[in-house]
Amino acid sequence: MIDIQNAVNKLCADMIVASEYAAFPQRWVTGVDIPPDPTTGKRNAPAFLSDPSRLWASEHDETKFGNFATSDLGIYVKAIEMFIQHLAAQTRTPPHYLTAGLGQWPSGDSLKASETGLVAKVRRKQQDFSDTWEEAMRLAFVAAGDEARGAVTDAEVIWADPEYRTEGERVDALVKMRSLGVPLEALWSKWGATPQEIERWREMQAREAQLLGIASLPQTDITATISTPDDQ
Protein backbone atom coordinates (compact mmCIF):
# COMPACT_ATOMS: atom_id res chain seq x y z
CA MET A 1 0.00 0.00 0.00
CA ILE A 2 3.05 2.27 0.18
CA ASP A 3 2.84 3.23 -3.50
CA ILE A 4 -0.78 4.33 -3.17
CA GLN A 5 0.01 6.27 -0.02
CA ASN A 6 2.92 7.99 -1.79
CA ALA A 7 0.57 8.98 -4.62
CA VAL A 8 -1.88 10.48 -2.12
CA ASN A 9 0.96 12.39 -0.44
CA LYS A 10 2.12 13.71 -3.82
CA LEU A 11 -1.35 14.91 -4.75
CA CYS A 12 -1.74 16.61 -1.39
CA ALA A 13 1.58 18.41 -1.91
CA ASP A 14 0.54 19.48 -5.43
CA MET A 15 -2.76 20.78 -4.10
CA ILE A 16 -0.98 22.87 -1.46
CA VAL A 17 1.37 24.31 -4.10
CA ALA A 18 -1.55 25.05 -6.41
CA SER A 19 -3.42 26.77 -3.59
CA GLU A 20 -0.38 28.99 -3.02
CA TYR A 21 0.34 29.98 -6.61
CA ALA A 22 -2.69 29.20 -8.78
CA ALA A 23 -5.76 29.31 -6.55
CA PHE A 24 -5.52 33.08 -6.10
CA PRO A 25 -6.73 34.76 -9.31
CA GLN A 26 -3.81 36.46 -11.08
CA ARG A 27 -4.77 39.76 -12.73
CA TRP A 28 -3.64 41.44 -15.91
CA VAL A 29 -3.86 45.05 -17.07
CA THR A 30 -3.44 46.71 -20.51
CA GLY A 31 -3.49 50.29 -21.75
CA VAL A 32 -1.15 51.61 -19.05
CA ASP A 33 2.15 53.28 -19.92
CA ILE A 34 4.74 52.28 -17.33
CA PRO A 35 7.88 54.43 -17.62
CA PRO A 36 11.23 52.68 -17.15
CA ASP A 37 13.25 53.15 -14.00
CA PRO A 38 16.03 55.68 -14.73
CA THR A 39 18.56 53.67 -12.75
CA THR A 40 17.91 50.10 -13.78
CA GLY A 41 15.91 50.66 -16.97
CA LYS A 42 13.30 48.14 -15.86
CA ARG A 43 9.61 48.85 -16.00
CA ASN A 44 8.18 48.29 -12.53
CA ALA A 45 4.59 48.96 -11.59
CA PRO A 46 4.26 48.96 -7.78
CA ALA A 47 0.66 50.09 -8.12
CA PHE A 48 -0.24 46.84 -9.90
CA LEU A 49 1.19 44.25 -7.53
CA SER A 50 -1.14 41.25 -7.30
CA ASP A 51 -2.22 40.80 -3.70
CA PRO A 52 -5.53 39.99 -1.99
CA SER A 53 -5.34 43.24 -0.04
CA ARG A 54 -4.62 45.53 -3.00
CA LEU A 55 -7.04 47.25 -5.38
CA TRP A 56 -6.02 48.21 -8.92
CA ALA A 57 -7.11 51.49 -10.46
CA SER A 58 -6.14 53.64 -13.42
CA GLU A 59 -6.90 57.18 -14.59
CA HIS A 60 -6.74 56.25 -18.28
CA ASP A 61 -9.95 55.44 -20.13
CA GLU A 62 -8.30 52.86 -22.37
CA THR A 63 -7.06 50.77 -19.44
CA LYS A 64 -8.50 47.28 -19.22
CA PHE A 65 -8.33 44.79 -16.36
CA GLY A 66 -8.89 41.07 -16.26
CA ASN A 67 -8.14 37.80 -14.42
CA PHE A 68 -6.37 34.65 -15.47
CA ALA A 69 -8.15 31.35 -14.86
CA THR A 70 -7.63 29.92 -11.39
CA SER A 71 -6.62 26.33 -10.63
CA ASP A 72 -9.52 24.05 -9.66
CA LEU A 73 -8.45 22.33 -6.44
CA GLY A 74 -11.43 19.98 -6.69
CA ILE A 75 -9.54 17.97 -9.32
CA TYR A 76 -6.92 17.07 -6.72
CA VAL A 77 -9.61 16.10 -4.22
CA LYS A 78 -11.27 13.75 -6.72
CA ALA A 79 -7.92 12.12 -7.53
CA ILE A 80 -7.17 11.65 -3.84
CA GLU A 81 -10.60 10.08 -3.28
CA MET A 82 -9.97 7.70 -6.19
CA PHE A 83 -6.70 6.48 -4.65
CA ILE A 84 -8.39 6.10 -1.27
CA GLN A 85 -11.06 3.91 -2.85
CA HIS A 86 -8.32 1.72 -4.38
CA LEU A 87 -6.62 1.58 -0.99
CA ALA A 88 -9.86 0.51 0.69
CA ALA A 89 -10.53 -2.17 -1.94
CA GLN A 90 -7.04 -3.68 -1.81
CA THR A 91 -6.84 -3.71 2.00
CA ARG A 92 -10.50 -4.74 2.46
CA THR A 93 -11.06 -1.71 4.66
CA PRO A 94 -14.61 -0.27 4.70
CA PRO A 95 -14.55 2.94 2.62
CA HIS A 96 -16.35 4.93 5.32
CA TYR A 97 -13.40 4.25 7.65
CA LEU A 98 -11.12 6.25 5.33
CA THR A 99 -13.54 8.87 3.99
CA ALA A 100 -15.36 9.93 7.13
CA GLY A 101 -17.70 12.83 6.45
CA LEU A 102 -17.87 12.19 2.69
CA GLY A 103 -21.28 10.92 1.66
CA GLN A 104 -23.85 9.15 3.80
CA TRP A 105 -22.72 6.85 6.60
CA PRO A 106 -23.96 3.29 5.88
CA SER A 107 -26.28 1.56 8.31
CA GLY A 108 -28.02 -1.76 8.78
CA ASP A 109 -27.32 -4.39 6.15
CA SER A 110 -25.20 -2.05 4.05
CA LEU A 111 -22.87 -1.42 7.02
CA LYS A 112 -22.50 -5.14 7.64
CA ALA A 113 -21.87 -5.83 3.96
CA SER A 114 -19.19 -3.13 3.74
CA GLU A 115 -17.35 -4.63 6.74
CA THR A 116 -17.51 -8.26 5.59
CA GLY A 117 -14.00 -8.24 4.09
CA LEU A 118 -12.47 -6.57 7.14
CA VAL A 119 -14.18 -9.00 9.53
CA ALA A 120 -12.88 -11.98 7.54
CA LYS A 121 -9.35 -10.57 7.59
CA VAL A 122 -9.52 -9.91 11.34
CA ARG A 123 -10.76 -13.44 12.06
CA ARG A 124 -7.86 -14.86 10.06
CA LYS A 125 -5.41 -12.68 11.98
CA GLN A 126 -6.91 -13.82 15.27
CA GLN A 127 -6.19 -17.43 14.37
CA ASP A 128 -2.62 -16.59 13.40
CA PHE A 129 -1.91 -14.49 16.50
CA SER A 130 -3.57 -16.68 19.14
CA ASP A 131 -0.74 -19.21 19.51
CA THR A 132 1.82 -16.41 19.45
CA TRP A 133 0.16 -14.52 22.29
CA GLU A 134 -0.26 -17.68 24.34
CA GLU A 135 3.45 -18.41 23.96
CA ALA A 136 4.30 -14.81 24.82
CA MET A 137 2.26 -14.99 28.03
CA ARG A 138 3.92 -18.28 29.06
CA LEU A 139 7.29 -16.68 28.47
CA ALA A 140 6.24 -13.65 30.52
CA PHE A 141 5.25 -15.89 33.46
CA VAL A 142 8.58 -17.71 33.26
CA ALA A 143 10.44 -14.39 33.20
CA ALA A 144 8.42 -13.27 36.25
CA GLY A 145 9.42 -16.43 38.12
CA ASP A 146 6.02 -18.12 37.96
CA GLU A 147 7.08 -21.52 36.63
CA ALA A 148 3.67 -23.10 37.32
CA ARG A 149 1.70 -20.77 35.05
CA GLY A 150 4.61 -20.66 32.63
CA ALA A 151 4.17 -24.39 32.05
CA VAL A 152 0.42 -24.18 31.36
CA THR A 153 -0.30 -25.20 27.77
CA ASP A 154 -4.10 -25.07 27.73
CA ALA A 155 -4.37 -21.27 27.98
CA GLU A 156 -6.56 -19.65 25.36
CA VAL A 157 -6.64 -16.13 23.97
CA ILE A 158 -10.14 -14.65 24.11
CA TRP A 159 -10.83 -12.25 21.25
CA ALA A 160 -13.68 -9.79 21.02
CA ASP A 161 -16.16 -10.35 18.22
CA PRO A 162 -14.93 -8.25 15.28
CA GLU A 163 -18.31 -8.28 13.55
CA TYR A 164 -20.68 -5.40 14.16
CA ARG A 165 -24.02 -6.41 15.66
CA THR A 166 -26.69 -4.42 17.40
CA GLU A 167 -27.62 -5.48 20.92
CA GLY A 168 -30.99 -6.72 19.71
CA GLU A 169 -29.39 -8.91 17.02
CA ARG A 170 -26.93 -10.36 19.51
CA VAL A 171 -29.64 -11.17 22.08
CA ASP A 172 -31.87 -12.73 19.44
CA ALA A 173 -29.03 -14.95 18.22
CA LEU A 174 -28.20 -16.06 21.79
CA VAL A 175 -31.84 -16.91 22.53
CA LYS A 176 -32.00 -19.08 19.40
CA MET A 177 -28.72 -20.80 20.35
CA ARG A 178 -30.13 -21.48 23.82
CA SER A 179 -33.20 -23.10 22.26
CA LEU A 180 -30.82 -25.49 20.46
CA GLY A 181 -29.31 -26.60 23.76
CA VAL A 182 -26.15 -24.51 23.88
CA PRO A 183 -24.88 -24.31 27.53
CA LEU A 184 -25.60 -21.08 29.35
CA GLU A 185 -21.96 -20.31 30.14
CA ALA A 186 -21.10 -20.70 26.45
CA LEU A 187 -23.73 -18.08 25.67
CA TRP A 188 -22.20 -15.76 28.27
CA SER A 189 -18.87 -16.15 26.53
CA LYS A 190 -20.53 -15.43 23.17
CA TRP A 191 -22.00 -12.29 24.71
CA GLY A 192 -18.48 -11.09 25.43
CA ALA A 193 -18.20 -11.76 29.16
CA THR A 194 -14.72 -12.27 30.57
CA PRO A 195 -13.83 -15.42 32.56
CA GLN A 196 -13.98 -13.34 35.75
CA GLU A 197 -17.47 -12.10 34.87
CA ILE A 198 -18.61 -15.62 34.06
CA GLU A 199 -17.35 -16.79 37.46
CA ARG A 200 -19.23 -14.00 39.22
CA TRP A 201 -22.37 -14.72 37.22
CA ARG A 202 -22.13 -18.41 38.14
CA GLU A 203 -21.94 -17.52 41.83
CA MET A 204 -24.80 -15.03 41.50
CA GLN A 205 -26.89 -17.66 39.71
CA ALA A 206 -26.26 -20.15 42.51
CA ARG A 207 -27.24 -17.63 45.18
CA GLU A 208 -30.34 -16.67 43.23
CA ALA A 209 -31.38 -20.31 42.90
CA GLN A 210 -30.85 -20.80 46.63
CA LEU A 211 -32.94 -17.74 47.47
CA LEU A 212 -35.71 -18.84 45.12
CA GLY A 213 -35.67 -22.31 46.69
CA ILE A 214 -35.97 -20.87 50.19
CA ALA A 215 -38.76 -18.51 49.14
CA SER A 216 -40.78 -21.43 47.76
CA LEU A 217 -40.76 -23.27 51.13
CA PRO A 218 -43.56 -22.87 53.71
CA GLN A 219 -42.88 -20.48 56.59
CA THR A 220 -42.23 -23.31 59.11
CA ASP A 221 -39.71 -24.94 56.77
CA ILE A 222 -37.92 -21.61 56.26
CA THR A 223 -37.58 -21.15 60.03
CA ALA A 224 -36.25 -24.66 60.45
CA THR A 225 -33.84 -24.19 57.56
CA ILE A 226 -32.44 -20.97 58.97
CA SER A 227 -32.10 -22.43 62.49
CA THR A 228 -30.19 -25.49 61.29
CA PRO A 229 -26.45 -25.12 62.15
CA ASP A 230 -25.30 -26.79 58.93
CA ASP A 231 -27.32 -24.41 56.81
CA GLN A 232 -25.99 -21.42 58.73
N, C-alpha and C positions, 0 to 999 in steps of 0.2 A: 504493500500500500504506500510505500515511500514515494514512488514516482507520482502517484496521484496527489499526494500531499504536497510534493514539491511544485506541481502544476498549480494547485490552489494558492500556495504561497506566492508564486510568480504573478498570478493574476491579481492578487491583493496588492502586491507592490506596484504593478502597472496602474491599478486603479488609483492608488495614492498619488503617483506621479502625475497621472492625467488630471486628478482633482487640483493639483498644484499649478499646472501649466496650461491645461486646456479646458478645464471646467469653467473658469472665469472668462466671460466673453471679451475677446480682444477687439479693440476698436480701430477704425481707420478714418482718416480725414483727408480730403482733397480740396484744392482751391485756396490753399494758404501758402503765402510766400514766406519761407523761413530763411532769413539772411544767414550767411556763414559766420562763424566765429572768427574775429580778426586775428586771433592768436593761433588757433589750431586749424582754421579753415573748414572745420566740420559744421554741419548744419544740425544744431540741437534745438529741440522744442520742449523746454521744461513745462510749458503750459499744457502739453498734450501727453503727459505721462499717464500710462494706463494703470489705474488703481481704483479699487472699490470706493475710496473716499474722495475721489476727484471728479469734478464736473468739467466737461469741455465746452468751450464757447468761442465764438469768432465774430468779429465785427464786419466781415466781408459777406456780401450777399451770395457770392458764388461758392462759398464753402459748403461742402457736403460731408456728413458723418455717416458712419455705418459700423456694423459688427461682423466679425468673422463667426463662422459656425462653431459652436461649443462641442466638446466631446461628450457623448452620451455614456455616462457611467453605468447605466442599466445594462449595457452589453456585457460588461465585466461581471456584473451580478448574475446574469443568466448563465455565463460560462462557468462561474464558480458553482452554481446550483447543479449544473450538469455533471461536473466532476464529483460533487458530493453524492449525487444519485448513483454514479458508478461505484463510488466507495462503499455506499450502503449495500448495493447489490452484491459486490464481490466479498464483502465481509459478513453478509447476512445480518446486518444491523438494521433495525426498523428505521425507515427514513425520518420519521418524526423525532427520533433521538438526535439526529444531526441537524435538522432544519426546524428547530423549535420556533414557533411564532409565524412560520410560513404556511399558509393554508389552514385547513380545519383539522383539529386534532381528532384522530380516529377514535371510535368507541365501539363497544359491543363486539360483534363478530369480526368486524374489520380490524379492530385492535388486536384481537387474538390471531387473526390470519397474518397480520404484518409482523408479528413476533414469533411465528412458527419456526423460521429458520434460526433465529437467535436462541430459542429455547432448546432446539435440537443440538446446537453447537455447545450450549452450556451443559446439557446432560452428558454429552460425550466427554467434555472436559472434567466433569465430576467423576466419571469412571476412571479417567486417567490419573487424576490427582488424589484419589482416595487412598490408594496403597502408599503413595509417597508421603502423605500427611500422617498416616498411621505410623510409618517407619520413623518419621521425624519426631513424633511425640514419644515413641519408645526410646529413641536416642536422647531426647531431652530428659526423660526420667532417669536414664542411666547416668547422664552428666550431672544430674542433681543428686545422685547417690541413692535413688530409689530403685534398687535392683528388682524388687518384686514386680512393680508396675512396668519396669523396663522390659521384663520378660513376657508380658502379656501379649498374646498374638491374636486374640479374638476381639480386639478393639475395633470399633467401626466409626467412620466419619459420618456425621449426620448433616446432610445438606438441606438447605431451605428449598422449597419448591420454586423453580425458576419460572414456571408458567403463571401468567396472570389469571386470577379467578376472583370474582366477587365473593363476598361472604355468603350470599345466598346460594350461589353455585356450589361452593365448597360444602356447605351444610347439606344440601340436597344430595350430593354425591356420597357423602359419608352415611346418610340415612339409608340410601339404596345399598351401600356396601354392608351395612349392619343387617339389613334384611336378608342378605345372602349368607350370613353367618360369620362374617369377619369379626375376630375378637375385639372387644371394646378398647383395650390398650393399643392395639394396632391402629384403630381409628384415631385415638388421641395423637399417636405419632404422625399419622397422615395430616392431622389438623395443624401440626407444627409445634407440638408441645415438646419441651426438652425432657431428658430422662429425669431430672430433678422434679419438674412439674408433674410428670406421670407418677412418680413416687408419692408426691403430696396428694395427688388426686386419688390414688389407690387408698391411702390412709383415710382421706376424707370420705370416700365411698364406703369404707368399712365402718367408720363411725356413724355415718348416716344410716346404714343398714341396721346397726345395733340400736340406734335411737328409734327407728321405725318399728323394730321388733319389740322394744320395750313399750312403746306407745300402744301397740296392738294388744297387750296383755290386759286382763282385768285389774282393777285397782288393788285387790288383795295380793295378786301375783307380783305386781310391781313393788309393793312394800316388802314382800318376802325376798324378791330379787335384790333389792337395794340393801336389805339387812344381812344378806349372806356374806360372810367374810371373804370367800373366794371371789365373789363377784366384785367386792370392793377393791 
